[in-house]
Amino acid sequence: MKHLEEQLKDAQSSRHRLIATDGSFSMDGDVAPLKEICDLADKYGAQVFIDECHSTGFLGKTGRGADELCNVYGRIDIINSTLGKALGGATGGYTAASKGIVDLLRQRSRPYLFSNSLAPSVVGASIKVFELLMKSSELVEKVKANTSLFRERMVDAGFTITGDPHHPIKSVMLGEARLASELADALLKKEKSTDCVAARLRLPRHTGDR
């Protein structure tokens, strides 16, 4: 936060100031300190942009994301996220912001201008997922319960788990890349998919976990 504040001070002569960050980070499941970021944005007249691709659908009381988890709902100027990952849409995404920003993106954003439209099936399924999340937090609560149980059992077994305790992405720190690779191969044989990155295993939790 100290470095960010220094940059904001240096940018006071600029016409626009934008703080851009992930809401949560995909490697270890760390959550950005959004309250502190928003406080600095208010202090120095900056806007806040967050990428919620690894937050949408499961973080926060109703799954609205890192802004809900960090209690800064309504203080984020631009939210960018995906219809894939937790929402299951496989393709597509969205940007939520003020009408002026959205209109500007529609006119100037090259990825938007030169991309094909989403398949109707993806749009329909994504709308249905949002309806489910708006209606009930049952799926969100199930992910939370599975996340908590997994972390508790792994810590009790002597493993080191990093990241925010609320986030379903759990990195198991093993300390050796070869050991991590061998364990990932062993888990795959048991039909348990995982990512092996350096000396860690990245294990996302789901609603169907047991």
Residue pairs with C-beta under 8 A, 6 or more apart in sequence:
1 33
1 36
1 37
1 40
4 19
4 37
4 40
5 40
5 44
8 17
8 19
8 40
8 43
8 44
8 46
9 44
11 17
11 44
11 46
12 44
12 45
16 47
17 44
17 45
17 46
17 47
18 46
18 47
18 48
18 49
19 37
19 40
19 41
19 46
19 47
19 48
19 49
20 49
20 50
20 51
21 32
21 34
21 37
21 48
21 49
21 50
21 51
22 32
22 50
22 51
22 52
22 53
22 54
23 31
23 32
23 34
23 50
23 51
23 52
23 54
23 55
23 59
23 65
23 66
23 67
23 79
24 30
24 31
24 32
24 52
24 54
24 55
24 59
24 66
24 164
24 167
24 169
25 31
25 32
25 54
26 53
26 54
26 169
27 169
27 171
27 197
27 202
28 162
28 163
28 169
28 171
28 200
28 202
29 54
29 162
29 163
29 164
29 167
29 168
29 169
29 170
29 171
30 162
30 163
30 164
30 167
31 55
31 59
31 66
31 69
31 70
31 164
31 166
31 167
32 50
32 66
32 70
33 70
34 48
34 50
34 66
34 67
34 70
34 72
34 75
34 76
35 70
35 71
35 72
37 48
38 48
38 72
38 75
38 76
40 46
41 47
41 48
41 75
42 75
47 77
47 78
48 75
48 76
48 77
48 78
49 76
49 77
49 78
49 79
49 80
50 65
50 66
50 67
50 76
50 78
50 79
50 80
51 80
51 81
52 65
52 66
52 67
52 79
52 80
52 81
53 80
53 81
53 82
53 85
53 93
54 85
54 167
54 169
55 65
55 66
55 69
55 81
56 63
56 64
56 65
56 81
56 82
56 85
56 86
56 87
57 63
57 65
57 85
57 86
57 87
57 129
57 133
57 140
58 86
58 139
58 140
58 143
58 144
58 168
59 65
59 66
59 68
59 69
59 166
59 167
60 66
60 67
60 68
60 69
60 140
61 68
61 137
61 140
62 68
62 133
62 134
62 137
62 140
63 86
63 133
63 137
63 139
63 140
64 73
64 133
65 79
65 81
67 73
67 74
67 75
67 76
67 79
69 166
77 97
77 98
77 101
78 95
78 96
78 97
78 101
79 95
79 96
79 97
80 93
80 94
80 95
80 96
81 93
81 94
81 96
82 89
82 92
82 93
83 89
83 90
83 91
83 92
83 93
83 94
83 118
83 122
83 126
84 90
84 91
84 92
84 93
87 126
87 129
87 130
88 125
88 129
89 122
89 125
89 126
89 129
90 122
91 118
91 119
91 122
92 118
92 122
92 123
92 126
95 101
95 102
95 105
97 105
105 112
106 112
132 139
133 139
133 140
139 207
142 207
143 168
143 205
143 206
143 207
144 166
146 168
146 205
146 206
146 207
146 209
147 165
147 166
147 167
147 168
147 170
147 205
148 165
150 170
150 203
150 205
150 209
151 161
151 165
151 170
154 161
154 170
154 172
155 161
159 172
159 173
160 172
160 173
161 170
161 171
161 172
161 173
162 170
162 171
162 173
162 200
163 169
163 170
163 171
168 204
168 205
168 206
169 202
169 203
169 204
169 205
170 202
170 203
170 204
170 205
171 197
171 200
171 201
171 202
171 203
172 200
172 201
172 203
173 199
173 200
174 180
174 183
174 199
174 200
174 201
175 199
176 199
177 198
177 199
179 199
180 196
180 197
180 198
180 199
180 200
180 201
181 196
183 196
183 201
184 194
184 195
184 196
184 201
187 193
187 194
187 201
188 194
194 201
194 202
194 203
195 201
195 202
195 203
196 202
